[in-house]
Amino acid sequence: MYKDKKILLSKRGYIFWLEHSRVKSENNTLVYLKAENGIFKSFNIPFMNTSILMLGEGCSITRDAVSFLSDSGTLLMFVGGGGTPLHASSDLAFNIISPSSEYRPTQYMQQWIMIFIDESKRLEASKHFMNLRIQNIVAFYAKLDFIREMGISISEDSSKILELKEKIKNSTNTNELLLHEAWFTKYLYGLFAKVINLSSFTREQGKNSNENDIDIINSYLDHGNYLMYGLASVTLHGLGISYALPLLHGKTRRGALVFDVADLVKDALCLPFAFYSGINGYDAREFRQKLIGLVHKEKVLDLLFLQVKETTEKDFNV
């Protein structure tokens, strides 16, 4: 019905996160019904300009509404309280429903397979992804006001950046790259924790607690990361690349490439904003709304499409 009128996924302006709502079709449009003061009100969803629809607690959706989303190419995510998937430890593909279409592009998938099946090319592509991650960290940290407000600066010639680049260059397998990734991410956690006087901060995934500042920041990191996973899924779906062909993460998880793509921007945007939101007293709803606003403002989806496409077209002859 709408297949000839689609807005490119990378150019779409909306990510919707709903709770206690009913999504349905109404007069050839997509709407959600929400109770306000005991009265149900109807709100339009501009589904042709939406990349992800996230349905949280107390939500339902009709079959016709799913058909609308499928026709428009919008990804559907069922999430739990606060935006974290109900099955947070399970495979990502279990929580994200991709629109059914036999007309996905083929060239990017074919190029990606040529990288994936060649171990030496896959290693070089992994290094390329790691360097793109560094590039994004440096770029975002230089231009985002809230990071400068926290007094944090990381440039191309920062000692830790230079050290990480050298480690990446000298790596002989992906296990070494993952160790270097963990080392650098731990450094970033420590850097932001020190700035906000939380030297005892440790990363705990899936704790889902708000007992103290450390728990709140961990919770925001979880919520933000899952939003990045959604953006990564949109990117891979839009390019027609299977989630099952990762570069760095586990080869036995069918959603593993989602992690690789999300990592391109997690440390650049989600990590610093989780710490900033924690010390500024944002509640979970404010954190999500402001992070989604940053995603749109900084054109993160555009960036992911560009960097993944560029990787598929890169010559990794070694």
N, C-alpha and C positions, 0 to 999 in steps of 0.2 A: 504493500500500500504506500509506504513512505520511502522505499529503497532508493528512488531516484532523487530524493530531496535531502539526503543525509548531509550534515555538517561533518567535516573531518573530525575524527575522534581527538586528534591533537589540538584542535582549535575550539573545542567545546567549552562553554563558560560555567557549567554547573556541576557540583557534586552534592547530592542530597543525602542527608542522614535523618531518618525519621524514627520516632518512637510513638507507641500507642496511637497508631494511625491505620486507616484502611485505604489501600490503594486500589483504584478501580478505573475503568473507562466510563466516560460520560459525555454524550453528544460528540463523539469522535475526538475527544481529548482525554488526556490522562490527568487524574486528580487524586488528591488524598484528603480523606475526611478526618477531622480532629475535633475532639470535644473541648469547647471553651465555655466555662461556666454552665455546664450541663447542656449546651447547645452544640450540635455538630455543624461545623463549618467546612466548606469545600475550598480547596486551594489547587490551582493549576500546577502541574509539573511540566516544564518545557522540555519534554523528553527528547526532542530532536537536537537539543543543545545541551544534553546531559551526558556525561561520560560514565558516571557511576551512581546507582541508586542503592543506598545502604538502609536496610530495614532492621531496626532494633527491637527491643522488647515491646510486646503488645501490638505487633504489626501483623497485618494480613494483606494478601494481594490476590486479585482474581485472575483467572486464566486469560481473559481478554486483555488485562493490563500487561501480563507477561508477553502476550503477543505483540502489543504496542512496543515494548522494550526491545523485543527481538528484531522487529522490523527496523527499528531506529539504530540498532547496533549498540544499545546501552547495556553495560554490565550490571548484573544484579548481585548484591551481597546480602546474606543474612547474618547479622551480627548480634552480639549479646549486649549486656549493659555497658554503657559508656563507649560503645563502638568497637569493643573487642569481640572477635568471633566466639560463638558459643563453644566451638571445639578448637580452642586456641592451640592445642598441641598436635592437632591432626593436619593432614595434608591440605595445603591451601586450596587445591582444586575442589576440595569437599565443600568449601564455603563460598566459592565464587561461581556464578552461573553465567557462562558465556553465551551470547546470542547464537542461535543456530543459523549458519549460513554456509552454503557450499561455494560461495564466491569470494572467499578470502584471497588476498594476493598470494602468489606462489613463489616469486623470485627471492624474497627474503628468507623464507624457510629453506629453499634449496641451497642458498648461499650459506646459511647457518649450519646446515647439515655437513657441508664440505669442511667447515671449521671443526665441528664437533667430532667427526670420525677420525680426524688426524690429530694424534696426541700432541705433536709439536706445535701445530697451529692453534690447538685449543689452549696450550700453555701461553703462547704469545697473545692470544685474544684475552686470556685472563689477566695478563700483565697490562694489556691495553685498558681493560675495565678498571683495574686498580688505579692506573694513571688518570683516567677520566674522573674517578672518584676524588683524587687529589685536586684535580683541576676545578671541580665543582666546589669543593671545600674552600679553596683559596678565593674563588670568585664570589661565593655567597658571603663569606666572612668579611670580605672587603666592602660589600655594598649594603648589607643589612644593618639598619640603624640599631636594632636591639642588641646585636652582637657587639657593636662598637660601644654602645651604652654600658655593656658589662666589662669593657676594658680589655677585650680579647682581640688579638690580632695574629693571624697566621698568613704569611706570605710565601711566595715561591722559594725564597732563600732562607726560610726559617730552618733552624737546625734539624728539627724533627721531620720536616718535609723532605729535606735533602737526604736524611738518613733513611727514610721510608723508600724514597726513589731508588736509592742504592740497593736496599734489601730486595726490592722488586726486580731490579735489573739482574741481580745475581741469583735469583731463585731458580731452582732446577725442576720443581714440581709444584702442583697446586697445594699440597699440604703445607709447604713452606710459605706460600702466599697467604694461606689462611692464618698461619701463626703470626705473620707480619701484620695482617689485618687486625687480629685480636690485640696485638701489642699497641697499635696506633689508636684503636678505638678506646682502649683502656687509658691511654694517655689523654685523649680528649675528655673522657669522663672525669679524670683527675683534674684537668685544667679548669673545667667549668665548676666542679665541686669546690675547688680551692677559692675561686672568685666569690662564691656565695657562702663561704665558711661552712662547708659540709665535707670536711676532710675525711669523714668516716663513710662517705657514700660508696656503696657497692651495687652493681647491677643485678637485679633479681627480676627475671621475667615471669609474668603471669601471677604475681603475688596478689594483685587485686586488693590492695589495702590502702587506706588513707589515714593511717594512725599518726604519721609524722611526715616531715618534708621529704625525707628520702623515699618513703613509700609513694607519696604523691608524684614525685618526679619519675619513679619507676613506672607508675601507672600511666603517666602521660607518654613516656617512651613507648610503652606497649600500644597505646591508642594511636599515636602518630605513626609508628611502624606499620600498623595494619592499614592505615590510609595509604602509605607509600606502596604497600603490597597491592592495593587496589589500582593505583596508578600504573604500576608495573604490569599488572594483568591487562589493563586497557591497552597499554603499549604493545604487548606481545600479541594480544588478540587482533588489534588493528593491523599489525604487520603480518599476521598469519603465521607466527613462529610458535611452535609447540613449547609449553612450559616444561616439557620433559627432556630438554637438551641443555643442561646447565654447563657453565664454564667452571665455576669454583665450588659450588655447593654440592651436596650429596647426589651421586648419580642414580640413586635408587628411589628418590622422591620425585613423583611426577610433577610437582609444582616447583621444583628447585630453581629453575631459571627465573622465576618470580623474585626469589631472594636476591639473585645476582643483580637484576635490573634495579630493584628497590634500593640496593646498597649504593647505587650511583648517587643518590640524593639524601639518604637517611642521615648521614653524619653532617651533611652540609646544611640541612634545614631542620629536620625533626629533632635531632639531638640538642642543638643549642636552644631551640624554642621550648623544649620540655623543661630545661633548667630555668629559663627565663620566666616561663609561666608559673613554675613552682614557687619561685621567690616573690613573684608579684601577686600571688593570691588568686590567680584565675581558677575558677571552678572548671570541671570537666567540659561543660558545654562551651564556656568561653574559649578554652584551649582548642577544642575542635573547630569552632567557628573561625577563630583567628588563624589557625594553621591552614584551614581550607582557603581562607582569604589570601594567605601568603602563597599558597600553591598557584592560585589564579594570577595574582599580581606578578609573580616571578616566572610565569609560564613554564612551570615544571613539566607538565605533560608534553609540551612542545620540545623541551630539552631532552626528555627521555626518548621520544620518537627519533629525534635527530641523532642522538648518540648511538642508539641501537642500530639504526639504518646505516650510519657511518661505519659501524663495526662490521656489519655484514658485507660491506663493499670494500673493506680494507684488504690489502694484499699481505697475507701473513706467510709468505714463502720464507722458509728458514733453511 
